[in-house]
């Protein structure tokens, strides 16, 4: 995938937990942290969800969102996005430093 036009996700908040109730009435913990998604056309904040506290990301880290990897078949033959985002590390495009002889 070319990262040229991929949305960039920046982690801007520390990990937090909220509790929701499932359709069957059970309490479920949701781990999340605030993040910002940026494209050439927009910038928006959202809650980046993850399964366990160990999966939390560092504040300030930047990632490409691999939206193509998150396409899933939906109902009635539609294409939908998966609930979780596939984030790929953002590698600075700096030229390699020459090695000393």
C-alpha positions in Angstrom: 0.0 0.0 0.0 1.3 3.4 -0.8 1.3 5.6 2.3 1.1 8.8 0.1 -2.6 9.4 0.8 -3.1 7.3 3.9 -4.7 9.0 6.8 -2.3 9.8 9.7 -3.4 8.9 13.2 -1.8 10.7 16.2 -2.3 9.5 19.7 -3.2 12.6 21.8 -4.6 11.1 25.1 -3.7 8.7 27.8 -5.5 5.4 28.2 -8.9 5.5 29.8 -11.7 3.0 30.6 -15.5 3.3 30.3 -18.1 0.7 31.0 -21.0 -0.1 28.6 -23.8 -2.6 28.8 -24.1 -5.3 26.2 -27.4 -6.2 24.5 -27.6 -9.1 26.9 -27.3 -6.8 29.9 -23.7 -7.6 30.9 -21.3 -4.8 31.8 -18.2 -4.6 29.5 -15.1 -2.5 29.9 -13.9 -0.5 26.9 -10.3 0.6 26.9 -9.6 3.7 24.7 -7.5 6.8 24.2 -8.1 10.0 22.4 -6.5 10.1 18.9 -6.6 12.5 15.9 -7.1 11.4 12.3 -5.7 13.7 9.7 -6.0 13.8 5.9 -5.5 16.5 3.3 -9.2 17.3 3.6 -9.9 17.1 7.3 -8.8 16.6 10.9 -11.0 14.9 13.4 -10.6 13.5 16.9 -11.9 10.0 17.8 -11.6 7.3 20.5 -9.1 4.7 19.5 -10.3 1.4 21.2 -8.1 -1.6 22.2 -8.7 -4.8 24.2 -6.2 -4.6 27.1 -4.4 -1.9 28.9 -1.1 -3.3 27.6 -2.1 -2.4 24.1 -2.2 1.3 24.9 -0.1 3.5 22.6 2.3 6.3 23.7 1.0 9.8 23.5 2.5 11.6 20.5 3.0 8.4 18.5 2.0 8.7 14.8 0.7 5.9 12.6 -0.7 5.4 9.1 -4.3 4.0 9.1 -4.3 1.1 6.7 -8.0 1.6 5.8 -7.7 -1.0 3.0 -6.9 -3.7 5.5 -10.0 -2.7 7.5 -12.5 -3.3 4.7 -14.9 -6.1 5.6 -18.1 -7.5 4.0 -21.2 -6.0 5.5 -24.9 -6.8 5.3 -26.7 -6.7 2.0 -23.4 -7.0 0.0 -22.1 -3.6 1.3 -18.5 -2.9 2.1 -17.9 -1.6 5.6 -15.0 -0.6 7.8 -14.0 -2.9 10.7 -14.6 -1.5 14.2 -10.9 -1.6 15.1 -8.3 0.4 13.1 -5.2 -1.2 11.6 -2.4 1.2 12.4 1.0 0.9 10.8 4.0 2.7 12.3 4.8 6.0 10.6 8.5 5.9 9.5 10.1 9.3 8.9 11.1 9.7 5.2 14.6 10.9 6.0 17.4 9.9 3.7 19.8 7.4 5.1 23.0 8.9 6.6 26.2 7.8 4.8 28.2 5.2 6.7 31.6 6.2 7.9 34.5 4.4 6.2 
